[in-house]
Amino acid sequence: MVVDDHEVVRRQLCRVIQSQPDMEVVSEAGDGKHAIQSASELHPDVILLDIGLPGLDGFTTARHIRSVAPTSEILFVSQHDTTQMVREALRAGARGYVVKVDALNELVPAVHAVSEKKQYISARVADHL
């Protein structure tokens, strides 16, 4: 599942995922409320989640998803490249974190890692944790 409030970004993330023979986008959402609803209905393997969402922010959304779809892994995909944001994402229940500027190169390996219950943090911020 791909959750981002910017449709252009959401579409690009979907294209990257759909280009992989072993991956499929089962749902998209532009805000936290719809993300939680879809997650509770579909229990996707991996949820790509932005931080800056209208209504509920990504951290709050992640906490709610953890309760309604505990088997789904959360991978934040965000423009923020600070260790503070990464730590908050992990505290909110994420398994991984990819900085958007690195998404074209890191998204596929990140999705594979978190789907295997392994942590993945963008190289851009991992060295500073």
Protein Blocks (a to p, Z undefined) as FASTA:
>chain_A
ZZdfblklmmmmmmmmmmpmkbccfbdcfbfklmmmmmmmnopabdcddfbdghiafklm
mmmmmmmmmmbccddddfbfcfklmmmmmmnopabdcdfklmmmmmmmmmmmmmnopacd
dfklmmmZZ
